[in-house]
Amino acid sequence: MINLKETTKILNSGDTKYSPEEIIAIRDFLYSLAQIEFEQYQSSLIEPTKSQ
């Protein structure tokens, strides 16, 4: 997990500057996407075993 200071540094490195609330929302959204992707990956590992 990336801490808030590092997240702010990364997100505000470009032309667009984000508020602390926006940075938290973006970070939480990205963590949610990562969780979905991880669960999908785990499901794909289990699926071949179920069909045999």
C-alpha positions in Angstrom: 0.0 0.0 0.0 1.4 3.4 -1.0 1.2 6.0 1.8 -0.7 9.3 1.3 2.5 11.4 1.0 3.8 9.2 -1.9 0.4 9.1 -3.6 0.2 12.9 -3.5 3.7 13.2 -4.9 2.8 10.9 -7.8 -0.6 12.4 -8.6 0.5 16.0 -8.4 3.6 15.5 -10.5 1.8 16.7 -13.6 0.0 19.8 -14.6 -3.2 18.8 -12.7 -3.2 19.3 -9.0 -5.5 17.3 -6.8 -7.0 18.2 -3.4 -6.3 15.8 -0.5 -9.9 14.5 -0.7 -9.5 13.8 -4.4 -6.2 12.0 -3.8 -7.8 9.7 -1.2 -10.7 9.0 -3.5 -8.4 8.2 -6.5 -6.2 6.0 -4.3 -9.2 4.1 -2.9 -10.7 3.6 -6.4 -7.4 2.2 -7.7 -7.2 -0.2 -4.7 -10.8 -1.3 -5.5 -9.8 -2.0 -9.1 -6.8 -3.9 -8.0 -8.9 -6.0 -5.6 -11.3 -6.9 -8.4 -8.4 -7.8 -10.7 -6.9 -10.0 -8.0 -10.2 -11.8 -7.3 -10.6 -12.4 -11.0 -7.1 -13.8 -11.2 -7.8 -16.1 -8.3 -11.0 -17.3 -9.9 -9.2 -18.1 -13.1 -6.8 -20.4 -11.2 -9.7 -22.2 -9.5 -11.9 -22.6 -12.6 -9.7 -25.2 -14.5 -9.6 -27.4 -11.3 -13.4 -27.4 -11.0 -14.0 -28.6 -14.5 -11.8 -31.7 -14.2 
